[in-house]
Amino acid sequence: MGMTNKQFQGFIRLALGWLERALEESPENKSLIALKEIFQSMLEDD
């Protein structure tokens, strides 16, 4: 059973929220920055 598009978008937004929190603690972490950019590219344009 797969995810609907809406569920997938919600998961990506949830992960982005956690990435934002992690970047507040470690703003220069290049791996987190790259991961955030990948997740943002996965979101559909609103």
Secondary structure, 3 states (H helix, E strand, C coil): CCCCHHHHHHHHHHHHHHHHHHHHHCCCCHHHHHHHHHHHHHCCCC
